[in-house]
Amino acid sequence: MHFNFGFTTVQVLWTLTFAAQLVLLVVLMGRERMRRFPWFTASIVLVTLRLLASRLLFGRLPQITSATIFITMADLLAILGLLVAVELARRAFTKAQPRTWIAGTLVVAAVGIAVLAFWGAWPDWKTLTSDFSYLGVLRLMQLVAQKGELLVNVLTVEVGLLIVLFGRRFKAGWRNHTQMIAIGLSTAAIAQLAVQAIWQIIATTAAPHSRDEYMRILGLRDKLLNANNVVYVVVLVWWIAWLWFDEPGTARADEAPAESITPAKTYLEFAAPEELPAQVVDAPAESQKNNIQ
């Protein structure tokens, strides 16, 4: 018996990713995590919008318009990624000394800049800045998006590793939301860096001699991208599960101590005599008058 499954792997992964992102946004807003992690929430919103735009707009707009939209979103995601890394570091190491902050920032930035400088080819600066046309600006924005994404991934892995190793000494121990978000971001960043490195090796060493070999290489690229998307879906489920639960030590409303709950005051006990209605203030006088009569 054969089942006719009319959806491709890409469509299934897109649906799962989009649904998981919507659920994550509901958790962030419903469980009031958005106020604690505003930049992380903003990045999830932008990723969701880009995913939706890729489904609704791809192939339906002129190529130059589509490129402008998605390259701009990629630049914004790179900026938000840097802000998320800073947000997590600030929440995890709030009790760190200033000199520790400065030393850690310099080390993390140095490693990120070194990887950015030696990973991948850089275009000639004169060639890059000589063309100030619309296409030239788009090429520059695309370069910023690509190198910015690489820098964000490297910094995210570094910050996540530091939070896992030293977070307990400060304010981000195990099951802390900051550490859970950092672990998820680091996992997604490692997967993306691995896919990028593997594809770069294949692209520089493979020399297809026929169309079949070329199509086989493209199929391998699609499998790598699908594997990366599977990892991201797992990371989304991880965030949904951990952000739904409260952090250890968080007081719950139904666990408030009994002595802290006092009975509500009645209206007569709370209000001053001059603030009471006239019929309530004059009630004793009326009763005395009736008794005299």
N, C-alpha and C positions, 0 to 999 in steps of 0.2 A: 504494500500500500504506500503510495507516494503522496506527500503533501505538497501543494503548490504554495510556497511561501513567496509572496510577491514583493518583498522588501529586501533591499540590498543591505550589506553590512554597514555602509555609510549612513543609510537612512535610519537603521536601528540605533546606531551609536548617537546620531544627532538627536533622535527622540529621547533617548535615555538621558543624554547630557542636558538637554533643554528642560526636561521635567525635573531632574535633580537640582538644577539651578533655581528653578521656581520654588521648589520645596525649601531649599536653603534660604532663599530670601524670606519666605514665610517664617522660618524659624528665627532668623535674625531680627525680624520686626516683631513677631509675636512673643518671643522670649526676651525682648529688650536687650539684645546683644548689639544692636545697631548703634546705640549711643556709646558703647565702649569701644567699638571697632568701626568708626565711620569710614575710614579709607578702605578697609577691607570690604565693607559693604558696597562702597562705590565701585570698586573694581569688579565685584561679582555682577553688579547691575550692568556695567559696561560690557563685560564678557557676554552676558545674556543678550544684550541688544545687538552686539556684533554677530552672535550666532543666529539670531532671528533675522537680521539683515542679510546674512549670507544665504539664507533660504528664500527670502522674499524678493531680494533685489538682484541676485546674481543672474546674469544673462538677460535681464530685463531693462538694463540701463546701458547707455553708451559706455564703452570701455574706459574712456578717460574720466567720466563721472564716477563710475564704480571704483576705479583706482583711487580717486581723490577721497572718497568716503572711507574706504577700508584702510588706506594708509594713514589718514587722520586718526581713525580709531586706534590703530596700532601705536601711534605716537602717544596718544592719551593713555593707553594701557601701560606703556613703558614708564610714563611719569607716575601713574598711580601705583605701579609696582614698587618704585623707589619709596613712595610715601608709605606704603604698607610695610615695607621692611623697617623704616624708621619707626612707625607706629608700634610694631611688635617689639622692637628693641627697647623702646622707651617703657613699654608696659612690663617687659620682663626684667629690666635692670634699673628700676626706679631707685633702688637703694644703693646703687653702685657709686663709688666715689668719683669726683670729676676727673681725676687723673686716670682712673680706670676706663672711664668713658672715652677720653681722648685717645688713650693708647689702643683700645679696642677698635675705635672708629678708623684710626690710621692703618691698622693692620688689615682690617676688612676691606677698606678702600684700596689699599696697595695691591692686595691679591686680585680684587675685581678689575682694576685697571691693567694689571699685568696680563690677565687672561684676555681682556678685551683687546689689548695691543697685539698679542701673538696668535690669537685664534681667528682664522679667516683672513682673507685678503682685504686690503684697504685700497680704494681707488686713488688715483693721483689727485692731489689737492687742487692743482691748477686746472685740471680737466673738470673737477667737480664744481669749482667756483667760476669757471669761465662762461658757463651757460646760465643765464638768469631768466630764461623763458619759463613758461608754465611747466613744460616737461622737465626742465632742469631742476626746478623747485621740487617737483614730485620725486625725482630721483634722490635729491638730498633728503627729503622727508622719509623716503623708504630706507635709506642708509641709516638714518637716526633710529627708525623703528627696529631695524634688524640688530644694530649694535646695542641699542637700548634694551631690547629683549634679552640679549646675551648677558649684558651687565646685570640686569635684574635677576636672572636665573642664578648667576654666580653669587651675588650678594644674598639672595634668599637662602641658598644652601649654606652659606657661611653663618648667617644669622640663626638659622634653624639649628645648626650644629652647636653653636654657642649656647642657645637656649636649652637644648637637651642636656648638654654637659654641665652648665653652670647655673641653670635656671633655678634649681632647688635652693641654692645659696642666697638667692635674692627674693623674687616674688613670683616665679613661674615654675612651680614644681609639677610633678606628674598629675594629670587630669585637670590641670589648669587650662582654661580656654586659650590663653596666649600660646602655650606650648602645643596644644592640639592643632591650632591654626598653623603654627610654624612647621610642625611635622608634615601636615598636608601640603603646604606650599613647597617645602623642600623636596618631598617625594615627587610632586608634579614637575618641579624644576629639574631634578635629576633625570627623570624620564625624558624630558624634552632635550636636555643636553646630550643624553646618550643617543637619542634618535638623530640629533643634528650631527654628532661626531661620526656615527656609523654611516649616515648618508654621505657625509663629506669624504670619507674614505672610499666608499663605493664610487662616488662620482669622479674622484681623481685617479682611481686605479682601473676601473672597468673600461674596456675598449670593445664595445659591441661590433661584431662584424656582419650582423644580419639584423633584419627587422625583428625576428623572433627573439634574439638576445636583447635587443633594445626594449621590447615589450616586457620581457622577463625582469629586466632591471626596474622598469616602471612599476610592475606588479609588486616587487620587493619594497619599493618606496611606499606604495599604498598600504602594505602590511605593517610597515613601521609606523605610519601615521595612525592606523587603526589601533595598534598596540598602545601608542601614546594616548589616544582617546579613551581606551579602556582604563588606563591608569588614572586618568582625570576623573572618570565616572566613579571609580573606587574612592578617590580623594573626596569627591563631593559627598558620597555616602558617609565617609568618616566624619566630615564636618557636621553633617546633619545630625548624626548620632551624638557626638560629643557636645555640640552647642545646644542640643535640646535639654540635656541634663545640667543641673546647677553644679558649680564648682564645690569641692569639698570645703566644709566649714561655712557654707552659705546658709544663713538662717531662713527658714521657711515660715510662712504666715501661720500655718496650722501647728507649728512647733513653738509658738511664743510662750514664755513662762506665764503661769497662771497668776502670779502676784502682780504682773504688769498690766493685767486686764482689770479695769475698774468699772463698776456699773455706771451707766449713763445717768446724769443728773436729771431730775424732773424739771419741768418748767418753773414750778414754784421755788425750787431750790436754786435755780440758776439765775433767774431774772431778779433785778432789783424791784422794790415795791413800786417805785415811780414808773417802772416800765411795764407793769402789769395792766391788763385791761381793767377798766373801771368797775365792771361787774364782779371781778374777782376780789379787788381791794375792798369794795363796799359790802361784800357778802357778810362778814361778821356783824357789821353795824345793822344791817337789815334784819339779821336773825335776832339780835338783841332787841330791836324795836318790836318785833313780833312777839317776843317773850313778855315785854312790858305790857303790851296791849292785852 
